[in-house]
Amino acid sequence: MASSRDTNPSAYQEMFVNELRARREASGLSRNKLAAALGCTPQWIAKVETFEKPPSEGLADDLDTYFQTGGMFRRAWEKHVEARKHGLIPNAVRPLVDAEKEANQINIYEPLLVTGLVADGGVCAPRVQLWHSCGQNRRTGIDQDGTSGGSS
């Protein structure tokens, strides 16, 4: 089975992993001991340290609590997630993504086909009803050829 190792980790993921490994080794902890203290498996720690899996939000919070880093792992994880999102979005689309974050309304327009307005040979040409506002509302019928059909 092929390895699912991340071949292009973000700089923030590298910093996260390097800091994790450095703090674990400085504390004299094996992966097994750190995993037991955090409540996860040593395989999970190994996969994060070898870039096989990206760090999770929960792991970042647990590491901050265990090593008392004041949120350093959490901030690195947030930056890593942001970098991954930007890496998935082409440069030409990024201004639209930024604009969408500030939008308070997004409209979606679709083409609409109204059937029955054009008939064969003009035999069954329907009348289009237009509403005019000239001080009072009245309905005026206009035939398909544009001539007035009178007021109704």
Beta strands, then each sheet from edge to edge (+ up, - down):
strand 1: 128-133
strand 2: 137-142
strand 3: 148-151
sheet 1: 1+ 2- 3+
end
